[in-house]
Amino acid sequence: MAREIDYGKLMHSAMRGLIQEVLTDVRDKGLPGAHHFFITFDTTHPEARLAAWLRDRYPTEMTVVMQHWFDNLEVNDDGFGVTLNFGDEPESLYIPYDAIQTFVDPSVEFGLRFESHDEDDDEDDAPEEPEQAGFAEDVEEEPEQKDAEVVSLDSFRK
């Protein structure tokens, strides 16, 4: 049996390492300038931790925003924890890197999308837009999100 290089898995690992590095910098120095993040993650991931009412409201995926107010950002090798404001109520979350589906910084039109290995490559259906949660108090005044450059791993797969 011949050994093959799994480029998709290597790319996922590298992109998750990039997210870890960015979040570590934000933890240590704060968010610079207009940078902010939209992070969509799989709420069914066994290591994801979120309040029961959030899991009920977002049973499959959730998009959180790290922008004006967040607290207790903790970053480790497997994921990150953060406290976000949900309607003036702080809630703690733990998001494993493996649960992240998209990571977008619209201020610089940067984005990453993690394709599931379980998805059918022949599927032409566009993914539904995820509901967004975790907005800071003044996010409603945020201008419409710009299209971000998204790196898809489909082009690297056989």
N, C-alpha and C positions, 0 to 999 in steps of 0.2 A: 504494500500500500504506500503510495507516494505521499510525502508531506507537502502541504500547500500553505502558502502565506495567506492568512486571513486579513486582508487589507481593511475590510469593513470593520472588523473588531478593533484593529489597531487605530483606525481613524476615530472610532467612538471613544477609545481610551484617551487619545490625544486631545480630543475636543472637551472631554470631561475634565482633563487636567488643566486645560485653559480656563474653564469655568472656575475650578478650584483656585487657580492663581489669581483670577480677577476678584473673586469674593474675598480671598485672603487680603489682597491689597485694600479693598473697600473696608474690611474689618479694621485694618491697621491705620488707614489714612482717611477714611470717609469717601463718599462719592464725589468725584471732581466735576466741576462745571455743571453742564446739563445732562450728564450721564444718568441713565436710569434703566431698569431692567424689567422686562416682561418675561416671566418664567412659567411655562406651562408644564405641569407634571401629572403623572398617573397617580390618582388618589387610591387606586387599588393595590399599589405596590406594597408588599408585606412590611417593608421597613419605613414607609411614610407614616408620619405621626401628625395628626391634626384633630381638632375638636370634633366631637361626634356630630354637632349641628352642621359643621362645614362638610364633613364626609356625606351627610344626608343630602345637603344642597348640591354637592358636586360629586356624585357617586362614581364617576369614571376619570375625569380630569378637571383640573382647575388651573387658572392663570392668575398668578399673583404679581403685584407690582412693587418693586423696591425703588422708592423715589424720595419723597419728602420726609417721611417718617418711618423709621424702622429701628429696632432695638435688639440688643442681645444677639448680634450676629456671631455665630460660632461656626467655624469651618474645620472639617477634618477630612481624612482620606476617603471616606465613604459618602459624605454628603454635608449638608449644612443645616443649621437651625437658625431661626430668626423669629422675632416677634413683630407682627404687622398689625395695622389698625383696620378693623372691620366695623364700619359704622360707629366709630368712637369707642370700640371695644377691642383692647389688645388681645391677640391670640398668638400663641407660640406654635410654630410648625417645625417639623424636621423633614427635609426633602433629600432623599438619597440621589446621588448623581445618576444612578441607573433608572430613576423614575422620571428624569427630565426628558420632555419631548421637544420643547423649543426653549431657546434662550436668546432674547432679542434686546439689543440696546438701540432703540430708534434714534437717539440723539446723533449717532454716527452711522446709521443705516447698516448695522451689523447684526447678523442673526445666524443661529445654528439650529438645525432640525435633526433630530435623531429618529431614524426610521427603525421601526420594529422589525426584527428578523422573522417574526411570525406573519407579517403581512404578505399578501399575494402580490407578486411583482406584476401580474397582468391586470391588477385592479386599476381602473381608470377614474374611479370616483375621487373627487377632491375631498379632503378632510373637512369636517364641519368646523366652523369657527368656535373656539372654546369660549365659555363664559369667562368673564374677567372678575376677579375678586381681589380683595386686599388693597384697595385703593386708599391712598392717603387722603386726608380731608379735602385738599384742593386739587385733586386729580381731575375732577369734573371740568376744570378750566383748561386742562391739557389740550393742545391742538390735536387734530386728528393724526393718528399714528402714520408715519411715513412707511413706505414699503422698505423692507430691510433686505439686504443681500443674504440669502439663505443658502447654506451649503448642504446639499443633499448627497447622501452616500450611494444612492441608486446608480449613479454613473460609474461607481467603482466596482459594482457587483457584476459577476458573470451572469 
